[in-house]
Amino acid sequence: MFATLSDRLSETFKNLRGKGRLSEADIDATAREIRIALLEADVALPVVKEFVGAVKERARDAEVSQALNPAQQIIKIVHEELVEILGGETRRLRYAKTGPTVIMLAGLQGAGKTTLAAKLALWLKEQGKTPILVAADLQRPNAVQQLQVNGERVGVPVFAPEAGNGVGDPVSVARASVEEAKRKLHDVVIIDTAGRLGVDAELMSQAASIRDAVQPDEVLFVVDAMIGQDAVTTAQAFLDGVGYDGVVLTKLDGDARGGAALSIRSITGKPVMFASNGEKMTDFDLFHPDRMASRILDMGDMLTLIEQAEKTFDSEQAMKAAEKLGTKGGFTLEDFLQQMQQVRKLGSMSKLMGMLPGMGQFREQLENFDEREIDRIQAIIQSMTPAERDNPKMIDGSRRARIAKGSGRTVTDVNQLVDRFFEARKMMESMARGGGMPGMPGMPGMGGGKRSGAKQPKKAVSKKGKRTSGNPAKAAQQKAAAQQAADERGPANPFGGGQDVDYEQAAANLNLPADFSKFLK
């Protein structure tokens, strides 16, 4: 959503790096670039003027002029001002002191109210609430049926006494839903109302009548973040005609420029409370201005990533996997498969990687990431027998061919997976024991490197790890015998190379620990 803005701001800040002091010309040039970046992102002009003015004023202050690294100070100022125009602090739902909390959704048709109602219900359910959905959109064809389907998907009951499709009184349905919630002990009522293709008197009148009938604790205006400047106009019209307490942004995962999110709070004075950023019912959460500002400035969003991991990962299973890493060879392909399935529950890998700091420079690679690669890896592992998953070293050439055929992949794919698994396991075991990364020579505290006082082998090592005679005649005989034996055995490379692999010599050449070759066999 904010890719264009993020790239432009990153380029602007890059030009400031290396400057010991910022001149007036530097500040003006930076402010001009920020202004262009915001306008290109479709941010409303009044908001741009206010934002750039605040940044310039603070940039001329002593906190920047006397700083050792003025570029970092400018980034800090821009981050703080972004947080401010996005709403400052996170705004949370207000719950009723007595009786059910009533939440009314309003907005134009196509903004995604019906889907968002189910997402909100699921989010509340995860917070320990017992919500009920109310089908008060009786105008749009099949709106009631859509809400019922979505309610079933998230496991939340739907109150739908009218069939809809232009029949029924939405005000009566909304009023009756509150009584239904009291009778069945639901503590939150979510009312999905009708929308229109544009703002009109009938839409405003119906929304206002529902509001007056149920006296909601929260009225949320649902807006499509992809409609640009029109989002601000519509938001102001609803504020004047119906009134609302907070804004919900949908389709934040789209490819629009995202100026609506930066404009609505400043223009209407109402905070953005929730954001929907995907098609799944779980792609919904509180809107955190500070985290969104960090994403825009390519600082990542580690807090959201951690929260998602805490909700998704099985802590007991993760603890068992960590304990296995402490024992040599204890971590198996079965454990690897379980961990990968846990990560998969977090959602799109490209979306997860995008939450890491500095990943903006790899945006193109992330966008082209093939999510099906994880499915292919899973298919290969699931084509193995339980014994092969527990002891991958037993997977020889014939087993690899069988696994490849069973998973619909090539032998090369199986070879690469097994190869990478052994490398990753060795690294993780070394880190779990506190030995650092294996095979990093000359690095203090890192395992696998050569010690300065270590004795080096004086004699050469043959392909089979045996010492070679110093007598040239005997050495030639040994080499000829070894070659004859290799010819009789034929290709024996488990990685599909068509020749023997000298594991010991490979480990020695890479300066790896002496026992590393065992994991490669």
N, C-alpha and C positions, 0 to 999 in steps of 0.2 A: 504493500500500500504506500509506504513512504520511501520507496527506493530512490526515486528521483531527488527528493529533498535530502535524503541521507547522503547520496553520492555528491551532490553539489556542496553541502556543508563540509563534508570530509575534504574535498578538494580545496575549499576556502581555507580551512584550518591548516592544511598541509603547507600552504604558502607562507604561513606565519612561523613555522618551525625554523629554528636556527637564528631567529632575531633576538638580540640581547635586549633591545628596547623597541617599543612601538612608537612610531612617529604619528603625527596627526594624519598624514597621508595614508599610513597603514590602516589606521582605524576607519577612515572614510572609505577606503577600498574594501575593507572587510565588511563594513555595514552595507555597502552597495551590493556585494555578492550575496549576503544574507537576504537582502530585500528581493533580489532576482530569484533566489532559490525558493522563497516563500510564495512569491507570485506565481512561479511556475508550478508550485504544488497546489494552486487553486485556493490559497488562503485569502480570506476577505481583506480588501484593501485597508479598512480601518484597523484591523488587527495587525497587519503588516507594519503600518506606520507606528502604532503604539509599541510593537515589539522592537523594531529597529531603533526607535528613539531611546528606549530603555537600555538597550545594549550599548549604544554610543555613549550615553551619559555615564554609565558605569565603567566603560572602557577607558574613559578619560580620567577616572578617579585614581587615587593614589594606589589602590590595591593592584592595579595593572602596571602603572608607570614605574613603581618601585619593585615589581616582582622580578625574580631571577629568571622565570620562564613565563613571559607574557602570553605565549600561545596557549598554555594550559589555563591561564587565568581567563582568557577570552572564552575558551570552551566551557569553563565552569560557569561563567556568566550566562552564556547562551543556554546551557542546561537548566539553570535556575529559572530563567525567563520562560523557557518552554514549559517547565513544570507549572509555572504560574498561569500561563494562558490556557493550559490544559485542565486547570481546576485546583491546583495546589495539593490539597490532601484528598485521599480516597474517601468518597462519599458512600456510606453503607445504608442499607435499608432500615427504615424505622418500623418497628413492629408495634402493633396495638397492645395497650396494657390489658385490656379485657376484650374477650371475643376474638373472632378471627381477624387477621390482618388482610385487608382488601387491597389488591394491586390491580390497577386498571391500565391496560395498554392502549395507546392511541397512535395514529399515524396514517400515512397514505397507503393505498393498495400497492402491493409489490415490495413493500419495505421489509417483509419477512416477519410480520407480527405473529402469525399462527405458529410457525416453526419456533420462533423465539419464545413463545408462551410455554411450549414443551421443554425447551432448554432451561428456562428459568425454573420450571417446576422440578426438573431433575436436579438442578443446582441446589434448590431449597431442600429437596429430599435428602441430599448428601449432607446438608447442614443439620439434619435431625428434625426437619419440619414434616408436616403431613399436608401437603397442598392438594387443592382440587382445581381443575381447569374448567372454565365456563365458556361455552360456545355461544357468544352473543353477536357474532358476525353472521347475520341471517340474510345478507344481501349477496355476497359473492357465491357463485355456484360451487357446491361441494366443500365449502369452508368448514361446515360442521363435521363432515366426514373426515376431512384432513386432520382436524384437531383430535378426533377420536382415534385415528390411526397413530398419530404422534403420541397421544396420551398412553396408548397401549405399549408403544415402544419404550417409554420411560417408566412404565409401571405406575402411572398416576391416573386416578379416576377422572372422568369428564362428565360434567353436568350439561346435558343437551336435551331439554324437553321439547324443543322445536326442531323440525327437520331442516329449516333454513331454505335456501334457494329462493329468497324473496318472500317467504311466508313466516309470520310470527312477529312478536313485539320484543325487540332486544332489551328494552327497559324493564319489562316484566321478568324476562329471563334473568337479568342481572340482579334484580331485587330478590327473586326467589332463590338464587344461588347462595346468598348469604344465609338464609334460613336453612337451606340444605346443609351448608357447612357446619352450622351450629348443631343441627340434628345428628350429623354423622361424625362430629368432633374433629373436623379439619381445622387446622390453625392458620392456614393461608388460602385465600381465594384469588385466583388469577383470571381476570376477565379479558377475553379476546374480543375486541370490538371491530366493527366494519371500517373499511377505508374507502377512499375514492381515488380516481386517477389524478385528481387535482383538488385543491382546496375549494370547497363550495359551502353555501349556507346550510344545506341539508346535512352535510357531514358534521359540521360544527354543532348544529342543533342536536343531533342524535347523541354525539359524544358528551355534550353538556348535560343532556337529560339523564344519561346513565350515571354521570358523575354526581349529579344532584340526588339520584335515587339511592345510591349505595354509599355515598360519602367515603370514597376510598382513602386509605392511609397514604398511599403513594400512587400518583399518576405518572406513568413513564411514557415519554414520547419516543417512538421507535423510528429511526431514520436510516436509510440506506447510505452508507458512507461513500458510495461510488457516484452519487448524483451531483457532486461538486457544489458550486455556489448556490444552486437551487435549494440545497439542504438548509442553508441559513435562512432563506426566505420562507420556506415551509415551517421551519422551527419557530420563527417569529410569529407567523400566522396562527399556529396552534397555541402558542403562548397567549396571544391576544384573545383568541376565540374560545379556548377551553381552559387553558392553564395546565401546567404540569410541574412536577417536582424534580424530575431528572430525565436524562437522555440515555437511550440505549443505541449504540452504533452496531449495525449489522454489516456483514460482507467486508470486514476489515482485511480479509485475505485476498481481496480483489486486486486488480492492477490499476485502479484509478489513482489519482495523485494524492488523495487523502486530506485535502485542505479543509473539508467539512469538520473533521475531528478537531482541528486547530482553531476553528472559527466559532463554532456553536457556543462554547462556554463563554467566550469574550463578548459575543453579540447579545446572547439571551440572559447571561448571568446564571444559567442553570447548569449544574454539573453533569458531566458524563459519568453514569453510574456503572454501566455494564458494557461489555464489548463481545460481539460474536465474530469469531475469526475462522470459521470452517463449516463444513456441511454436517459433521457428526454432532450428535446431541450433546456430547461432552465439550465441544469447541465453544465454550462460553465461560466467562469469569468476570469478576469485578474489574473495573477500569482503574488502573493505578497510574496517575499522571507522571510520577517520577520514573516508573518503569518504561512508560511509553516514550518519554523524553530520552531515556538512555538508549532505547532501540533506535530512535531517529538519529542519534549521534553515534551509532555503531559502537556503543559501550556494552551491548548485550543486555540480557535480562535474566541473570542467574537466579534471582529470587523466585520468579515464576517457574523456571526449570526445576528448581529444587522442590517447590510445592507440588508440581506435577509428579515428580519422582516419588515423593512421600506418599501421595495418594495411590500411586499405581503399584509400586514395588512391594513384594511380600518380604517384610523385614526378616522373618524367620528363615525363609529360603535364601535370602542374601547372606545371612550370617553363616549358614551352612556352607555356602559357596566360598566365603572368605576363609573359613576354617580349612577347607580342602586346599586352598591355595598355599597354606602354610606347610603342607606335606608334599614331598616330591612326587609328582605324577598323580596326585590325588584329584586334580581338576580334570574332568573328563568331557568328552563331546556332549554327553547328556546334560551336564551342568551348563555347558556353553549354550546349548539349545534352549534350556530353560531361561537363562539370562537374556538371550536374544528375544525370546517371546515376551519377557517382561518389558524390555525396551520398546518392543513393537506396540505395546499397549499405550505408550506415551503419545503415539500419533506419528505424523509424518517426520521422517528423519531429517529432511531438508529444513522443516520448520524448527525442529529441535536444535539443529546446528546453527540456525540463524539467531538463536538466543545467546550464542557465545560471543564474547567481545571480539571485535575486529573481523568478523566474518563477512562484513559488507564487501570487502575486496574480493571475496570468493563467491559473490552472488550468482554469477553465471554458472559456475560449477554446481552450486547448490540447486539452482533451478533445473539443471539438466541431470540431477541425480536420479538414477533409476531405482525407485522404491521396490521394484520386483526382485532386485538382487537379493534382498533378505529372504524372499520366498524361495528363491533358487537354492540358497544355502540351507534353508530349512528342509527342502525336499531331499537334498543330498544326505543330510544327517539322518532324516527319518527313513531313508532307504537302507540304512545300516542295521545290523542286528544289535540287540542290547550288549552282547559281548564286545562287538567292534566299537561301540560308543564308549564302553568302559575302558577298553584297551586299544586305542587307535594304532599302536605299533604292530598289531597283528594283521593290519589291512595290507595284504600283499597285492601283487599285480592282478591276479584273477578276481580277488574280492573287489578291487577298484573297478574292474570292468563290469562286474555284476551291479555294483552300486550306481555306476554311471547309467547303466541301462534302466535300472529301476526308477531313477530320479528324472530320466529324460535329459540328462546332461552328458557332457563328454568326459572321457577319462582325464583329460587335462584339467577340467573344472574340479574334479574330485582330488586330483593331485595338488592343485593350488590350495584348496580348502584345508587338506590335511597338513600341508607344509606350513601354511600360515597359522594353523592352530598350534602346532608344536612351537613355533617361534613366539607366539603370543603367550602360551603357557609358561615357557621358560622365563620370559620377561616378567610376567605377573608373579611367579613364584619367587624370583629374585627380589622383586620389590616388596613382596609380603614378608620376606626374611630380613628386609632392611639392607639388602646388598646393592640396591640401585639397579641401573640398567646393565645387563650383561654385555660384554664385548666392547666396552668403552675404554680404550687404553689411556693411561696417564691422567684420569680424572679422579681426584681424591674422593673416597667414599663410594666409588662405583665399582661393582664387581666385574670380574672378567679381564681386567687390564693386566699388563705385564708389570711386575714389581721391578724396581730399579736394581735390586740385588739378586734377582732370580737367576738361576743358572739356565742357560739355553742348551737345547740338545745339540750334541756335536755331530751326530751321525744322521744322514738322510733317512727319510722314512719312505718305504715303498707304498704302492697303492693299497696293500693289505695291512699296512701298519707295522710290518716287520722291518728290522734293521737290515740295511744293505751292506754287503761285504765290502771291505776296502780293497780287496783284490779285484782288478778289472775283469779277469777271466771268470771268477766266480760270480761277480755282479752281472755279467752278460748271461751266464747260465741261469741265474735266478730270474732275470727279466724274461728270458725265453720261456722258462717253465711257467711263470705267472701268466704270460700272454696265451700260452697253449691252454691253460686251465680256463682262462676267461673265454676263449673261443669255444671250448666245449660246453660251458654253461650257457652261452648265448646272452642276449640282452637281459639285464636284471635290475634295471633302474626303476624303482617304484614310482618315480615321478615321470615316467614315460619318455625318458631321454634316449633309450635305445642303447645305453652303455652303462658299465658299472660306475657307481658313485663312490669316490674315495672320501668317506665321511670323516675319518680321523684327520686326513690331510686338509680337508676343507675347513674343519674346526680350527686346526693349527694356523692355516693361512689367514683366517678371519680373526685370529687372536681371541677365540672363544674359550670358555672353560674346557678342561680336558674331557669331562663327561658329557659335553653337549652333543657329541656324535651319537650317543645312545638314543636321544630323542628323535634323531633324523632317520634311524633305521626302521 
